[in-house]
């Protein structure tokens, strides 16, 4: 693809790179709440988004997916329009993808497109920048499909109040949103099928 002057390039080889990233994204949803290593080999310093979030956006977005960008990432709008042809802007509740630079910039989950009972896959997908678990943070207990029994989930930077929002999202199943937590060198998935609860035990290992 010919680059527009002033815009950073996308993938060097879209076919190969997008296939690799797509497989990793599917792995994160099928093995939820685990931080999988993401070597963003296609990452470029000039990308207007962090490499992991940028690679995921280049893979999942297209001309049929309206995108909402949080304030800190608005500068990426022209880049996404050019490389993926996606509509950017508008109301978060009507977007197919939500890209948030931090958990604090994430709109309330209940305000986002929840899909329908007939077409639950039409709901919004969230990509939010995250951090690996911080020492001393109270962990949550995750349980659901793809997990071998309950596992400890540190939240990857999600705010403490997120737990109540997630309970509402889980209660709407099969409707509801799915979330990708994109760190600097890792990616984790939090599908709507997973339940989260407070964990009061003493084992705070990162899962």
N, C-alpha and C positions, 0 to 999 in steps of 0.2 A: 504494500500500500504506500502510495506517495504521501510523504508527510506534509502537513500544512506548516508553513513558516511560523515559528514561535511555539509550536506544540511539540511536546516530548514524544518520542516514538513509543510504539506498543511492543508486542512480542516480536522477536526476530523471525521466528517461525510459528505462526499462529496455530497451525494444525497440531504440531507436536507438543507445543507448550500447553495449549488449552486441554488437550487430552490428558496430559500428566496432572494438571491442576484439577481437572474434573474428577479424576480417579481419587485424588486425595480428598476432595470435598465429599465424595460419596463415602469414603472410608471414615471421615469424621462424623457423618450422620449415622452410619451403621455401627460405629464404635464410639458412642457419645461420651462427653465429659472427660475425654483424654486429650492431652496436648500432644499432637503429632508433629514431629519435626518437619519443617517446611524450608527446604533450601531453594530460595527464590532465585534460581539461576537466571531467570529472565528479567530479574529486577534491575532497574537502572536508577541511578541517583536522581535523574531528572524527572522521574515520574512524580506527578503531583499528589499521589497517595503513597502511604507506606508500601513496600514491596509485596507483602503477603496480601493485604487488602486489594492492592492494585491488580495483582495477578488473578485473584478470585473474581474481581469485577470484570476484567477483560474476558474471563471464561464464561461467566454466567449471564451477562447482560447482552441484550440485542435490541433491535428496533421495536420489538413488541413489549418491552419491559420498562414502564415508567419508573424513574429513579428519583428518590428524595435524598438530598445531601444535607448533613448537619452543617451549621454555620462554619465550622473550622475547615470543612472540606469543600466549600462552595467553589473554590478556585479550580477544582477538578472537573467542573461541569463541561467546559468546552472540549477538554481532552476525551471524556467519555462519549460525548456526542460524536466527535470525529471518528474515534476508533470503533465504536460499537453502534452508532446510530440511534442510541436510546434517548427518549424524551427525558429531560432533566428539569427538576423544579416542581412547582405545584404543591398540592397538599399531601402531607405524609400519609393520610388515611386512604388515599387513592393510588399510592405507589405500589409497584410490584416488588421493588427492592428498596431497602432503607440502608443507607451508608452513614454510620455515625463515627465521629472521630474519638469519642469517649463514651462510656456508659452515662455520663452526666448529660450528654447531648442526645441521648436516645429518647424518642417520644414514648409516652405511655403505651405499653403493648396493646391494651384494650382499644386504643384509638386507631390501630393499624388494621389493614385489610385482613379479616379473619377467614376469608373464603366462605364456602357454604357447605351444608351437609352433602349436597350432591357433587359439588366441585371443591373439595377441601384443598386440593393442590393449587387453587387460584389465590391462595392467601399470600401475604407478603413474606419475603425472606429478608432477614436482618444480617448485615455485616457490621460488626462493631469492633473498633480497636480495643485490644485488651492487653493485660499484663499477666505474667505468670504469677501464681499465688504468692502473697506476701507472708512472711513469717508472722505468727501471732494472730492471723485473721481467723475468725471462727468459721469452720468449714460447714458445708451442707452435705446432706446425704442424698445421693442420686440413685434412682431405681427405675427400671423400665426395660423395654426391648433393646437388645444389643449390649446389655450389661450383665455380667455374670454375678447376679445378686447385687445387693446394695454396695455402692462404692462412695468414697469420700471425694467431694468436688469442692475445690477451694474458691470457685467463682470467677477466677481470671479477671479480677478488677471490677466485677459487677457490684453495684451498690447494695448495701444491706437491705434496703427497701425493695429491691428487685424480687425478693422471694415471694412477697405477697402478689406481685404482678404475675409471676410465673405460675403460681397456684391457680389464678384465674385463667391464664392461658391454657394450662393443662386441663382444667375443668371443661373447657370448650371443645376438647378433642372429639371428632377428628378435625374440627376447625382449629384455628390458631396459627401462630407464626413459628418458624424455625429460625434459629440463630447460629451464625458462625462468629466465633471469637478469634479475631486475627491479631496475633502478636507480632513481634519483630521477626521471630524465626520459628513460630509455631502456629498451628491452627487447631481449634477445637470446635466440635459441633454440639449444639444443644437442641435436639429436635423436640417438637411439641409432645411427643409420646413419653418423654421422661418426666418423672415427678421429682421435686426437690423438697427437702424438709430440713429443719434445724438438726444439727448433729451435736450432741452433748458429750460424746465420748472423748477420750484423751488422745486418740490417734489422729494427728493432723497431717498425715502424709498427703502429698499431692498425687492425684490420680489423673 
